Every structure is written in C-alpha cells, then in structure tokens.
C-alpha cells in the first residue's frame, strides 16, 4: 500500500478540495499520512493568489526534488502557471476526481497533465473530514468578477454554482453524521446562484429548514454581489442556525484604487453593507480583507483605507501586501517601492490591533452558550458563540457540546472565558 502525503496551502476552498483528494485516494487503497519524509508520493494542493505562497511552494518543490520525491501538483497554482511545472504531474481544480489515476501514473514514473477547464459538480465527489465536527462544503467554482490583480480566476474560471439540492443534501448528510459546524465556501459565496436564477439567501433559507443542532458559517462574499441581495441576505442571517459572521473584503478604502482594481463597487457601498448589517446585528463579527501597496495607491488614497478601518471597525482583517501576479493587468503597472508597501502594512496592522482589542472589550463579562469546536494549546478548548467569537477556556471539554460560558478577559485575538 503506497503512502501519500497531502500538503495544502490556501483558503477553505483548497482545504475542501484536499478532503476530496483524500477520500478519492483512500477509496483506491492508498494510505494517507502526514509525514512527507515517509511518503512514496507528495500531493501539493496550493493556491496561487499571493507571492509569498508561491515562493514557499517553489521552495518546497525544490526540497522535494533534492530528496527525489515523486510529486503531483494540484490546485490553482497548477492551472495558473503550468509552464513553470513542466517536469511534474499536474491536476487542476476541476479534475480532483481523477487524482487516483494521476497518482498511479506518477508512481509508475510518468508525468501526467490533467488541466482541462470543466464545469464539474464537486459535491458528487466523496470527501474525508479532517475534523469530524466540521464539514467544509464548496457551493460553487469560479467567480463572477474580473479583478485586475487576481490570478485565481485564471485557474477556476467563470462562476459555476452547484445545485441547491445537492448542497442541502450534503448539509443534511453531514448533520446526520454528527457534524456541528458547516462552512460554506467558494471563490465568492456572494454570487452563488446568479447563473442559475437563485441567490445566497435562497440557499441559506433552505439549509436552515433542516432540523437539528448545527451552525452555518458563510464564506467570503464580495460587496458588489452582496449589494444585489442585501435585504434578503440580512433576513436569512436572522435564523439562529447562521453564525452572525460576515466576511466581506473591501481591499481598499479609496474609490480610485477600487476602480483600478476593477472591484465593481465603491467604499460607500462597503459602508452601506456594514452599517445595515450592524444595525440589524449590533454584535456581528465583520471580517474584511485589505491589500496595501497597489501600484496606483497614493499616500492620500491609503489614508482613506485607514479612515475606513477606524470608522467601520472590522473584527478581523486579512492583510496582504500587493504582489504582482503573472498574467494579470496589475502586474504590468509600475510597482510601488517595497519600503512604501511595508510601511503601509505596518500602519494597517497597528491601527487594526487597537480596533480589535477595543471591539473585543465589548464582550467583557458576556455570558451565554458556546459550541466547543476544537482543542486549544496546553489543555485548553476553543468554543464559538453565536457571533463566531473564539472563546478560550482553560480546560478540556467534550468537543461538539454546548456550554454556558462567561467571558472574564479579552485579547485582540480572542475572548478568555470559564465554564459556568
């Protein structure tokens, strides 16, 4: 029985793909292990959206080459830059159901390419959960945007929404198998259904009709698509099965930069969405993404981003320095000095650290139910309340259980609590 190690770099969508890759390989009889040193073959499933990820990927690839390891490259990186991977077997995001055949051929010494762009319903591919309490469900592939800096669309293509019935059935099956958390993920959850005459609020309403004790976290949704369904989406979020958690990436606070990025919305649109959600759900967790150092981001434009952060007070900020990605429009522009981007990154980090701590202070002395979701460090447990806030308790409790918790302290990252 050959031993296969699967290494995953990227977002929740990549992790969902890796769970399917695991299941397909196990069905073929391969043994999945975590130790790459002992593996007969390594599957590297990597995104390509950021420069540092690409750098780490190629560094790892060189190390494995020195060790004479057989490798199959999967994920967005294989589809986006196949010319850099000519000596390796490659499989695209739409062909993960073929992974066992590709692994067989590679183990036999052949180099195989499976990079055809297809519309394939991945919900029909088996999956193997890493966490028995968590089901990561892709609801679509591709996206409905055309951002000037993004390489991911080159890999995953146009929007293809998976059928609502298949998604709901997957949720129901997971719930019946004891899953407590459902993560809906895609390149952009906000545009799910636009190609099949439905929208995200329709999907959430159907999922919430399923009886049982489980919670749903909605994945990243771009502002331009949320705007089209804002009121019905807010109504859907009122169901207690939906975490009060909204991941809405703004990327920049200045409209000129947003236009150059081809994001399809204005900063005013972002303010509107956040304010309407906060009016309905005052303690909602808002996550956003920020890119600093875009080539046309002037100093005064960057200050608009700082202003936006201070005024909208997001609870989570995924910060990225701009990296020119090959084959994108933004890569052709004159790049800003590295020091400028570095300084702006530090300013955003410093600003957000203060915001995050102040926002978490609002949860001081909160009492309520929280779901035990994962083991923490040094015998602690991580629980999540209805707003998806992480609450660390300094003891081990049974995962999947709901507990009465009291918050007695906070950090900028999480809440600290005790079981009461």
C-alpha positions, 0 to 999 in steps of 0.5 A: 500500500503506497503512502501519500502525503497531502500538503495544502496551502490556501483558503477553505476552498483548497482545504475542501478540495484536499478532503476530496483528494483524500477520500478519492485516494483512500477509496483506491487503497492508498494510505494517507499520512502526514509525514512527507519524509515517509511518503512514496508520493507528495500531493501539493494542493496550493493556491496561487493568489499571493507571492509569498505562497508561491515562493514557499511552494517553489521552495518546497518543490525544490526540497522535494526534488533534492530528496527525489520525491515523486510529486503531483501538483494540484490546485490553482497554482497548477492551472495558473502557471503550468509552464513553470511545472513542466517536469511534474504531474499536474491536476487542476481544480476541476479534475480532483476526481481523477487524482487516483489515476494521476497518482498511479501514473506518477508512481509508475514514473510518468508525468501526467497533465490533467488541466482541462477547464470543466464545469464539474459538480464537486459535491458528487465527489466523496470527501474525508473530514479532517475534523469530524465536527466540521464539514467544509462544503464548496457551493460553487467554482469560479467567480463572477468578477474580473479583478485586475490583480487576481490570478485565481480566476485564471485557474477556476474560471467563470462562476459555476454554482452547484445545485441547491439540492445537492448542497442541502443534501450534503448539509443534511448528510453531514448533520446526520453524521454528527457534524456541528459546524458547516462552512460554506465556501467558494471563490465568492459565496456572494454570487452563488446562484446568479447563473442559475436564477437563485441567490445566497439567501435562497440557499441559506433559507433552505439549509436552515429548514433542516432540523437539528443542532448545527451552525452555518458559517458563510464564506467570503462574499464580495460587496458588489454581489452582496449589494444585489441581495442585501435585504434578503441576505440580512433576513436569512442571517436572522435564523439562529442556525447562521453564525452572525459572521460576515466576511466581506473584503473591501481591499481598499478604502479609496474609490480610485484604487477600487476602480483600478482594481476593477472591484465593481463597487465603491467604499460607500457601498462597503459602508452601506453593507456594514452599517445595515448589517450592524444595525440589524446585528449590533454584535456581528463579527465583520471580517474584511480583507485589505491589500496595501501597496497597489501600484496606483495607491497614493499616500492620500488614497491609503489614508482613506483605507485607514479612515475606513478601518477606524470608522467601520471597525472590522473584527478581523482583517486579512492583510496582504501586501500587493504582489504582482501576479503573472498574467494579470493587468496589475502586474504590468503597472509600475510597482510601488517601492517595497519600503512604501508597501511595508510601511503601509502594512505596518500602519494597517496592522497597528491601527487594526490591533487597537480596533480589535482589542477595543471591539473585543472589550465589548464582550467583557463579562458576556455570558451565554452558550458556546459550541466547543469546536476544537482543542486549544494549546496546553489543555485548553478548548476553543468554543464559538458563540453565536457571533463566531467569537473564539472563546478560550477556556482553560480546560478540556471539554467534550468537543461538539457540546454546548456550554454556558460560558462567561467571558472574564478577559479579552485579547485582540485575538480572542475572548478568555472565558470559564465554564459556568 
